[in-house]
Amino acid sequence: MTKIAVYCGASKGFDKKYLKNTVEVGKWIVKNNYDLVYGGGNRGLMGILADTVLDLGGKVYGVIPTFLVDDEQAHENLTSLEIVDTMDQRKEKMMNLADAFLALPGGPGTIEEISQSYSWARVGQNAKPNIIFNQAGYYDSLEKMYDQMVDLGFLTKEHRKMLLFSDSFEQINDFIKNYDSFIF
């Protein structure tokens, strides 16, 4: 069973299209027999994603730091919820559990998490696919920045291929299943 770590907002955002799309991602996860690994929260897009996967009979593995549990942000109905001490431990545990990483719309924490996963892939510490779900152009500016890094010599073309920007479930599935052939 492939486990997909999804990084996304603990907020819902102002536009309902992000809620709708998060539900579609949850359906896609279950349809493809993937398990969800995520930050263990009950709020925002995180909570919607977990609820969708659970409602459809999928498995959801949460990893949450103690301070968020104390703030009553932990989802109570997961397949498994692991409580760790720090955000760094959360990220490391999620990276160890997951077989692929997907970022949905979110804030600085979402970008930090997918950036770390991708950065670790570039230095050989994470041989797993990294994907940014670029719904409605949400991440267009970030994609342009990565392309500019290549153009200006701060990122190799080969390493740039290790990070997919897409809103196509078919393309994302293909990237996950054929990751080694895409980058090597």
N, C-alpha and C positions, 0 to 999 in steps of 0.2 A: 504494500500500500504506500503510495506516494503521499508525503505530508507537505502541504504548502503553508509556509509562514506568510501571513498577510499583515502588512503594516498599514494602518489607516488611522483616520482621525478619531479622537475621543469626543469630537464634536460632530454635529450633523451638517454643518455648513448652512448657508442661507437658501441654496437652490435645491429643490426636491429631486432634481435629476441625479444627484449624488446618492441619495437614499435609494432611489429606484435601481441605480446601477449596482450598488452594493448588494442588493437582493439578487440581482442577476449573477453576480460573482459567486454568491453563496450557492445558487442553483447549479452553476457550472462546476463548482467544487464537488458537490454531491453527485451530479450526473457523471462525472469522470472518475468516480470512486476515489477521490482524494480525501485526505483528512485535513482539517484546519488546525494550524498552530497559530496562536495570536497572543496578544498581550493580556488576556484574561479579564478585560473590562466589560462593564455592563452598559456603558454610555456611548453615545454617538454612533459613528459608522461601525466601530468595533462591536458594540452590542447588537446592532442590527445584523451584522454579518454572522456572528455566533448564533443568534436566534434563528436565522434563516437555515443555516446548516443543521442545527439541532432539530428544527421543525420538520425537515425533510429526511431525518433519520441518519444524518451524518455524524461523524465523530469530531469533537472539538477539544483541543488540548490548550489550556491557558497557562501562561506564566506571568505572574504578577508580583511586584515588590510589596513588602509589608506595609509601607506607608500608604499605598493605594487601597489595600485591604482595610486599613484603619479608617480611611476616608469613605468607606462603604462603596467602593467602585468595583469590587470583584463580582464577576458573574457567578451565580450560585448553582447553576444547573448544567455544568459542563461535564464532558466525559471524564476529564481530569483537570485539576487546577493545582499547579505547583506554586508555592509561595517562596520567594527568594528575598534576600535582604536588600539588594540594590538594583538599580536600572542596568548597570553593567552586567550583573549576573543574569538578569532577565534576557538581555540581548544574546549573551553567550549560550544560555540554555536553549533559546529559540533556534539559534543557528545550529546547535548540535541536534536538535529534534527534527528539523526540517530538511527536505530534499530539494526545495526550490523556494524562492523568495519573491513576493509580489507586493508592490506598493500601490495602494489606492490613494485617492485624494486625502490629504491630511495637512498637518502643519509642520513645524520645524522638527518635531520628534519623528514623524514619518520619514522625512527626508534624511534625517540623521541615521535612522536604522537601515534604510535601503542603501545609503551611501557607505555605511560601514561594511555591510554584507558584500557589496560590490568591490570596495577597496580591498577587503580581505581576499576576495577572489583573484584580484589582480596580483597579489603577492604570494599566491599559492596556498593560502590558509582556508579557503572555502571553494571547493571544486563543484559548486552548485549554481544553477541558473538564477539570474537576477533580472526581474522584469518590473518595469514601471507602467502601470495601467494608465494610459494617457487618454482618459475619457474626456471628450469635448474640449480637447486641447489644454487640459488643466496643467500638464507638465511640458507644454511646448517650449517655454523659456528655458527650462532645465535641460531639455534635449538639445536645444541650440547651444547651451553652454558647454555640454560635453562635446558636441561637434566642433566648437571653437577650440576646445582644448587640443583636439587632434590637429586642427588647422595651424595652431600656434606652437605645436611640438611639445605639449605637456602631457599628452596621452597618445599611445600608439593606436593605429587602426585596428590591430589585432585585439588589444584590450578593450577598445570601444565596442567590438562585436560581442563582448561578454555581458553587455547590458542592453536589453531589449526595451524599447518604448513602443507600446502597441495597445490598441483597444479591441483587437480581434482575438476572440477565444481560440479560433483555429490556429492562428499564428503563435499564440502563447503556448498551446498544447504542443505544437511542432517544435518550438524552441526548447521546451522542457524535455521532450522525448529524445531530441537529437542534439542536445547541448554540446556534447563532446565533438561532434562533427562540425558544428557551427564555429567553434573557437579554435580547433586544432587542425 
